[in-house]
Amino acid sequence: MTKNRWHVPTQAVGTILAILGFFLGHAHKGREFIPNHVHGKFAHILQLLLAAQVVLGLYLKGHWEKGINGRIRKLIRPCHSFIGKLMPVLSWTQMIFGGITALGFCQGDHTGQCAAHFIMGGAFIAYGILLTIILVVGQLWIRRHGRSQEFYDSVAIAAWGCVNTFTEHRWGTDWVKNDWQHTTMGIIWWCAGLAGIWLSKDRDGNPKRNFIPGFVIFITGWAMSAHPQELMVSAATHTMFGYTLMAVGITRIIEIAFVLRDAHSISEDGRTANSFQFVPVFFMYAAGFLFMGATEEQMNLVAGSAMDHVSYILITYSLASIMFLFVNMLIGLWDRLAHPVLDTKELGNNHYANGLAVEDGQLRDAQEFELDGLMSDDDDDPSRRMLGPNSEDSAATVGRNQQTRA
């Protein structure tokens, strides 16, 4: 988007809306929330970052590259890029803060379990977004880096397991049921994560798909489905959350073992995905929203209303569907703007031939992309460079010349 002509107008409109929302939030003279709430404090941080982003963007837009400005520009560009990538995450966090502030949740003794639910649920949604990006536009990136997708998954699982192993129990106090479950869940995460890292390469060092991340998600779902709860609606919601995670794990294993058959993608150019591959991704979104919506105060609110647990779970799945749609729309928009589709009508009248030309071009680009960095030092030899596609003599021409000399 940074090289697109709509980049600056989009940034300008977003900035205007953010400033307008900031003033409307302080000028409505309506309901007063808890003093010094986190939503209000975090708004000031976002405003400072937004102001910094605007100032840095205007400086870069000036294209001052001579003298000391050239050195300053090298520092400003990565800062501008980092803030731009960070803002969507911070904006999502601010929306969560707004919801819990409006409802008066996560105060006092509820802060710890509330934070755990929202952080872990948000992590599941973020993981679902990353899976969507990899599935739709990131398959060639995975192939280029020489690692299987399960390698990165296993590293994250092992790291998170180490954190959970030592943070889920307050040391010096008695062990309770939840402490045992959370701690042992952390143990199996780092143990299985290490196994997944080892299995992510074959005996020759080539990237290899494996079942470990899917198994970890499945066993985590089974454990969460049996998590003890006091309220019936809370038990039903946690059970559905566990079943959803189990669905993520089993469909992920089926995808790797039977749909892809241990391949990185179903197509060479990485632009095609099987419809079944979206199933575990969607369930990951649903699991995140279910866990975010299963805090103690939310469960008490639902239990005290006329709504039953079935309706609540269906609403949660509806939110997951909207988020799944929104993410796919944004990825599709970026893909179309960054990689515009060739107009084959302008290339000739033969639609079939043009279609083959476009497809061959995409496959050739993909093959060159895959072979980049794998060529030996002999490629620098002039006798081999002349065999490239831009050389005057092709391989066939060299062969005919040798036959003529003979």
C-alpha positions in Angstrom: 0.0 0.0 0.0 2.9 2.4 0.6 3.6 2.5 -3.1 0.0 2.9 -4.1 -1.6 6.2 -5.0 -4.3 5.7 -2.3 -1.7 5.4 0.5 -1.6 9.1 1.5 -5.4 9.7 1.1 -6.2 6.6 3.2 -3.8 7.7 5.9 -5.2 11.2 5.9 -8.8 10.0 6.2 -7.8 7.7 9.0 -6.1 10.5 10.9 -9.1 12.8 10.6 -11.4 10.1 11.9 -9.1 9.4 14.8 -8.9 13.1 15.8 -12.7 13.4 15.4 -13.3 10.4 17.6 -10.9 11.7 20.3 -12.8 15.0 20.7 -16.2 13.3 20.5 -15.2 11.0 23.3 -14.4 13.9 25.6 -17.1 16.3 24.5 -20.3 14.1 24.7 -21.0 15.1 28.3 -22.8 11.9 28.9 -22.0 8.9 31.0 -19.0 9.1 33.2 -17.0 5.9 33.5 -14.5 4.8 36.2 -12.0 7.6 36.9 -8.6 7.1 35.3 -9.7 4.0 33.3 -7.4 2.2 31.0 -9.3 3.2 27.9 -8.8 6.9 28.5 -5.1 6.5 29.4 -4.4 4.4 26.4 -6.1 7.0 24.1 -3.4 9.5 24.9 -0.7 7.0 24.0 -2.4 6.4 20.7 -2.7 10.1 20.0 1.0 10.6 20.6 1.9 7.8 18.3 -0.5 9.1 15.7 1.0 12.6 15.9 4.5 11.1 15.5 3.4 9.0 12.5 2.0 12.1 10.8 5.1 14.1 11.4 7.4 11.4 10.2 5.2 10.8 7.2 5.3 14.5 6.2 9.1 14.5 6.6 9.5 11.5 4.3 7.0 13.0 1.9 9.3 16.0 1.5 12.0 13.7 -0.1 14.9 15.6 1.6 17.8 13.3 0.9 20.8 15.5 0.6 23.4 16.2 3.4 22.4 15.4 6.9 18.8 14.7 5.8 20.0 11.6 4.1 21.3 10.1 7.3 18.2 11.3 9.3 16.0 9.7 6.6 17.6 6.3 7.2 16.5 6.5 10.8 13.0 7.9 10.3 12.0 5.5 7.6 12.1 2.3 9.8 10.5 4.2 12.7 7.6 5.3 10.4 7.2 1.8 9.2 7.3 0.3 12.7 4.6 2.6 14.0 2.4 2.0 11.0 2.6 -1.8 11.6 2.0 -1.4 15.3 -1.1 0.8 15.0 -3.5 -1.9 14.0 -2.5 -4.0 17.0 -2.8 -1.1 19.4 -6.1 0.0 17.8 -7.5 -3.5 18.5 -6.3 -3.3 22.1 -8.0 0.1 22.5 -11.3 -1.3 21.2 -11.1 -4.1 23.8 -10.3 -1.6 26.5 -13.4 0.4 25.4 -15.6 -2.6 25.7 -14.5 -3.6 29.2 -14.6 0.1 30.3 -18.2 0.5 29.0 -19.3 -2.6 30.9 -17.3 -1.9 34.0 -15.5 -5.2 33.8 -12.0 -6.4 34.9 -11.9 -4.4 38.1 -10.4 -5.6 41.4 -10.1 -9.3 41.8 -11.3 -9.9 38.3 -8.4 -8.2 36.6 -6.1 -11.2 36.5 -8.4 -13.8 34.9 -9.9 -11.1 32.7 -6.4 -10.2 31.3 -5.7 -13.9 30.8 -8.8 -14.4 28.8 -8.4 -11.4 26.6 -4.7 -11.9 26.0 -5.0 -15.6 25.2 -8.1 -15.1 23.1 -6.5 -12.2 21.2 -3.5 -14.4 20.6 -5.7 -17.1 19.0 -7.3 -14.5 16.8 -3.9 -13.0 15.9 -2.7 -16.6 15.1 -5.7 -17.0 12.9 -4.9 -13.8 11.0 -1.3 -15.0 10.5 -2.6 -18.3 9.2 -4.9 -16.5 6.7 -2.0 -14.3 5.4 0.2 -17.3 5.0 -2.5 -19.3 3.3 -3.6 -16.6 0.9 -0.4 -14.6 0.0 2.5 -16.1 2.1 3.1 -19.5 0.6 6.1 -18.4 -1.5 7.5 -16.5 1.5 7.5 -19.7 3.6 9.1 -21.6 0.7 11.8 -19.0 0.2 13.0 -19.0 3.9 13.7 -22.7 3.8 11.6 -23.6 6.8 8.3 -25.4 7.1 5.3 -23.6 8.6 5.4 -26.1 11.5 8.9 -24.9 12.5 7.6 -21.4 13.3 4.5 -22.8 15.0 6.6 -25.1 17.1 9.0 -22.4 18.2 6.0 -20.2 19.3 4.4 -23.2 21.1 7.6 -24.1 22.9 8.3 -20.4 24.0 4.7 -19.9 25.2 4.8 -23.2 27.1 7.9 -22.2 29.0 6.1 -19.0 30.0 3.0 -20.8 31.2 5.0 -23.4 33.1 6.4 -20.9 35.5 3.6 -18.2 35.6 0.3 -20.0 36.0 0.9 -20.9 39.7 1.5 -18.3 42.4 4.6 -19.9 44.0 4.4 -20.2 47.8 0.6 -20.9 47.8 -1.4 -24.1 47.7 -1.9 -25.8 44.4 -5.5 -25.9 43.2 -7.1 -27.7 40.2 -6.8 -24.8 37.7 -3.1 -24.4 38.7 -2.4 -28.0 37.9 -4.2 -27.9 34.6 -2.6 -24.6 33.4 0.9 -25.6 34.5 0.8 -29.1 33.0 -0.6 -27.5 29.8 2.5 -25.3 29.7 4.7 -28.4 30.1 3.2 -30.3 27.2 3.4 -27.2 25.1 7.2 -26.8 25.4 7.8 -30.6 25.3 5.7 -31.0 22.1 7.1 -27.8 20.7 10.6 -29.1 20.9 9.5 -32.3 19.2 7.9 -30.2 16.4 11.1 -28.2 15.9 13.0 -31.5 15.5 10.5 -32.9 13.0 10.4 -29.8 10.9 13.4 -31.0 8.9 14.0 -34.4 7.2 17.2 -36.4 7.4 18.7 -34.3 4.6 17.9 -31.0 6.2 15.0 -30.1 3.9 11.9 -28.5 5.4 9.3 -31.0 6.4 5.7 -30.7 7.5 4.6 -32.5 10.7 1.5 -33.0 12.9 2.8 -31.6 16.2 1.2 -28.1 16.2 -2.1 -29.6 15.3 -1.8 -32.2 18.1 -0.9 -29.5 20.6 -4.0 -27.5 19.7 -6.1 -30.6 19.8 -4.9 -31.7 23.3 -5.3 -28.1 24.6 -8.9 -28.1 23.4 -9.6 -31.4 25.1 -8.2 -30.0 28.4 -10.2 -26.8 28.1 -13.4 -28.7 27.4 -13.0 -30.4 30.8 -12.1 -27.1 32.7 -14.1 -26.9 35.9 -16.6 -24.0 36.0 -19.2 -22.8 38.5 -21.9 -21.6 36.2 -23.7 -23.7 33.6 -23.3 -21.1 30.9 -19.6 -20.8 31.7 -19.2 -24.6 31.5 -21.0 -24.7 28.2 -19.0 -21.9 26.7 -15.6 -23.4 27.8 -16.7 -26.8 26.5 -17.5 -25.3 23.1 -14.2 -23.4 23.2 -12.5 -26.7 23.8 -14.4 -28.5 21.0 -13.5 -25.7 18.6 -9.8 -26.0 19.4 -10.1 -29.7 18.9 -11.6 -29.0 15.5 -8.7 -26.7 14.7 -6.2 -29.4 15.6 -7.8 -32.3 13.8 -8.5 -30.4 10.6 -5.0 -29.0 10.6 -3.6 -32.6 10.8 -6.0 -33.7 8.0 -4.9 -30.7 5.9 -1.2 -31.5 6.2 -1.4 -35.3 5.9 -4.2 -35.8 3.4 -5.0 -32.6 1.5 -1.4 -31.3 1.0 0.3 -34.7 1.5 3.2 -33.0 3.3 3.6 -30.4 0.5 3.9 -26.7 1.3 1.0 -25.8 -1.1 -1.2 -27.4 -3.7 0.1 -25.2 -6.5 3.6 -24.3 -7.6 3.0 -20.5 -7.8 1.5 -20.5 -4.3 -1.6 -18.6 -5.4 -4.2 -21.4 -5.0 -5.6 -22.9 -1.8 -7.9 -25.8 -1.2 -11.3 -24.8 0.4 -10.6 -27.3 3.2 -7.5 -25.3 4.2 -9.7 -22.4 5.4 -11.5 -24.7 7.9 -8.9 -24.7 10.7 -8.2 -21.0 10.1 -11.8 -20.1 10.6 -12.1 -22.3 13.7 -9.1 -20.5 15.2 -10.9 -17.2 14.9 -14.0 -18.7 16.6 -11.8 -20.2 19.4 -10.3 -16.8 20.1 -13.7 -15.0 20.4 -15.1 -17.8 22.5 -12.3 -17.5 25.0 -12.4 -13.7 25.1 -16.1 -14.0 25.8 -15.8 -16.5 28.7 -14.6 -14.2 31.5 -16.3 -14.5 34.9 -18.1 -11.2 34.6 -19.4 -11.9 31.1 -20.7 -15.3 32.2 -22.5 -13.7 35.2 -24.0 -11.1 32.8 -25.3 -13.8 30.5 -26.5 -16.0 33.3 -28.5 -13.1 34.7 -30.2 -12.4 31.4 -32.9 -14.1 29.3 -30.2 -15.4 26.9 -29.2 -19.0 26.9 -25.7 -20.4 26.2 -26.7 -21.5 22.7 -27.6 -18.0 21.6 -24.5 -16.6 23.2 -22.2 -19.1 21.4 -23.9 -18.4 18.1 -23.4 -14.7 18.5 -19.7 -15.4 19.3 -19.4 -17.4 16.1 -21.1 -14.6 14.2 -18.4 -12.2 15.4 -15.7 -14.7 14.3 -17.3 -14.8 10.8 -17.3 -11.0 10.5 -13.7 -10.9 11.5 -12.8 -13.7 9.2 -14.5 -11.8 6.3 -12.8 -8.5 7.2 -9.3 -10.0 7.3 -9.8 -11.8 3.9 -11.2 -8.5 2.4 -8.1 -6.6 3.5 -5.7 -9.3 2.3 -7.6 -9.4 -1.0 -7.4 -5.6 -1.3 -3.7 -5.6 -0.7 -3.1 -8.4 -3.1 -5.0 -6.7 -5.9 -3.2 -3.4 -5.4 0.3 -4.9 -5.0 -0.1 -7.5 -7.7 -2.6 -6.1 -10.3 -4.2 -8.7 -12.7 -2.9 -8.4 -16.2 -5.5 -7.3 -18.8 -5.3 -10.1 -21.3 -7.6 -8.4 -23.8 -4.9 -5.9 -24.6 -2.4 -8.6 -25.3 -4.2 -10.1 -28.3 -7.4 -11.6 -29.6 -6.7 -15.2 -28.8 -8.0 -15.5 -25.2 -6.8 -19.1 -24.8 -3.2 -18.3 -25.9 -3.1 -15.2 -23.7 -4.3 -17.1 -20.7 -1.5 -19.6 -21.2 1.0 -16.8 -21.6 -0.1 -15.2 -18.3 -0.1 -18.6 -16.5 3.3 -19.5 -17.9 4.7 -16.1 -16.9 3.4 -16.6 -13.3 4.9 -20.1 -13.2 8.2 -18.9 -14.6 8.4 -16.1 -11.9 7.6 -18.6 -9.2 10.4 -21.0 -10.4 12.9 -18.1 -10.6 11.8 -17.1 -7.1 12.3 -20.6 -5.8 15.7 -21.0 -7.4 17.0 -17.6 -6.2 19.9 -18.2 -3.8 20.2 -21.9 -4.7 22.4 -21.3 -7.8 26.0 -22.2 -7.5 29.0 -19.9 -7.9 29.4 -21.2 -11.4 26.5 -19.0 -12.5 28.8 -16.1 -12.4 30.8 -17.7 -15.3 30.2 -15.7 -18.5 29.8 -18.9 -20.4 26.7 -19.7 -18.3 25.3 -16.2 -18.1 24.8 -16.2 -21.8 22.3 -18.9 -21.4 20.0 -16.6 -19.4 16.7 -15.4 -20.8 18.0 -11.9 -21.7 21.1 -13.1 -23.5 21.4 -12.9 -27.3 22.4 -16.5 -27.7 20.1 -19.2 -26.4 21.1 -22.8 -25.6 19.6 -24.0 -28.9 21.7 -21.4 -30.8 24.9 -22.5 -29.1 24.1 -26.1 -30.1 23.5 -25.2 -33.7 26.7 -23.2 -33.9 28.7 -26.2 -32.5 27.1 -28.4 -35.2 28.0 -25.9 -37.9 31.7 -25.8 -36.8 31.8 -29.6 -36.8 
